[in-house]
Amino acid sequence: MNPYILATLIFGLGLGTTLTFASSHWLLAWMGLEMNTLAIIPLMAQHHHPRAVEASTKYFLTQATGAAMLLFASTTNAWLTGQWDIQQMSHPLPITLITLALALKVGLAPVHSWLPEVLQGLDLTTGLILSTWQKLAPFALLVQIHSHNPTLLIVLGLASTLVGGWGGLNQTQLRKILAYSSIAHLGWMVLVLQFSFSLTLLTLVTYFIMTFSTFLVFKLNGSTNVNALATSWAKAPALTALVPLVLLSLGGLPPLTGFMPKWLILQELANQDLATTATLAALSALLSLYFYLRLSYAMTLTMSPNNTTGTTPWRLHSSQSSLPVAISTTATLLLLPLAPAAITLLAP
């Protein structure tokens, strides 16, 4: 892709998200979401592969549906209450419609089924943008209206953690597994959103760090399915030794970074007398942990059949920079000791 076009599209992505962040009017927020969608579609379809074009079409249709629903709900809200302000939502009908529209845009269950299909058709770099940056704008709007419909958010959050756990169990494609992982993590965030926004923010940041690290590792190895992970030892032995820890951090296993947000969320849910919800969320985390363990097993305890001549070309140095991988992997593994500092910052 032409560097000027690429720069324009990335600028459009940044501008769309910033516009939604800064807006207090529903039309402006909708405009930011539309800019975001239109800027990423050329990035998705840039390889001219049938799967990429299919993924771009699916993404466009779901995002257009979400945006139309959002516009319809905000217009209904203006008709019923006489104002367009995001913070001043009062009628239950537009609030419910907008929450569901944003859930569709971000990929929460039960309106999640587009996300694994779209992510599977993309290359890992665009997939990383879709799994991280594209979540920010709808999530910022969800944060602003969260207090109006608490029950719906708990249902969406719990459904997402369970679907994210169940959905990833039978997958062999890494991008689909990462999509279900994304659904599950978003479920955890939405679950605690109404009780502690700062805790949701902490979960979002740790999810971004862990996902960034995982996508970069798969990109470095050129792996797109579980079987391809078996060749990782020959490509990058040191990194392959660390990657199972990265995956288990995504699963939320102590003493790794991913354990911190899950631990604090379960504690917060228990404090709010939602013991059943906390138990179901913890059990769904075990489902997720199972497929991360599968990936770890495939990567470190299985060897691809090869002969002496076959190992030589695999040891060629990669042209990709290893610094982002090193920084994100270190952050994914070693941030748990900062938990006391996080708890102090999160205390009201």
Secondary structure, 3 states (H helix, E strand, C coil): CCHHHHHHHHHHHHHHHHHHHHCCEHHHHHHHHHHHHHHHHHHHCCCCCHHHHHHHHHHHHHHHHHHHHHHHHHHHHHHHHCCCECCCCCCHHHHHHHHHHHHHHHCCCCCCCHHHHHHHCCCHHHHHHHHCHHHHHHHHHHHHHHHHCHHHHHHHHHHHHHHHHHHCCCCCEHHHHHHHHHHHHHHHHHHHHCCCHHHHHHHHHHHHHHHHHHHHHHHHHCCCECHHHHHHHHHCHHHHHHHHHHHHHHHCCCCCCCHHHHHHHHHHHHHCCCHHHHHHHHHHHHHHHHHHHHHHHHHHCCCCCCCHHHHCHHHCCCCCCCHHHHHHHHHHHHCHHHHHHHHHHHCC
